[in-house]
């Protein structure tokens, strides 16, 4: 009697695999390619794994799959016009699925993601830029609402005394200081006396 198939699935395996690959890269173990980046005279080299780069970047996939067998396997790739810090962040992202960058670098990370055809990083940057824009729009909306509220309060405050004056006109039947009676003229006496 055959039993039904069951699914064995690890939720932690993808994360563990990424963490282990990152550790291997940082220690320089099993790295089979060096990516040299150069921007405005600043140059750095990054050892990496072809399989990780090809799996996360269509640019690298094309480069490695189109290697000519006569030349032998490529062990060095040169990227010009890529900032060292941006490529280091790119590598951290493809090896860990996360990277922390300053807000003003998000656009540059999007550009490097597009240049290297890294869909995951491109989508992540796009989503973050969208959130940042929504946050700015919300702040502007709140600021605008608070300005309108302040203007309405100021307008209401200046209209209120005039409105009260219209509601409470001086009563000529009641004599007294500040109620229409003149201090020089005594109040009129009743004719019955």
ABEGO torsion letter per residue (X at the ends): XBBBBBBBBBAAAAAAAAAAAAAAAAAGBGBABBBBBBBGGBBBBBBBBAAAAAAABAAAAAAAAABBAAAEBBABBBBBGBBAAAAAAAAAAAAAGBBBBBAAAAAAAAAAAAAAGBAAAAAAAAAAAAAAAAAAAAAAAAAAAAAAAAAAAAAAAAAAAAAAAAABBBBAABBEBGAGBBAABBBBBBAAX
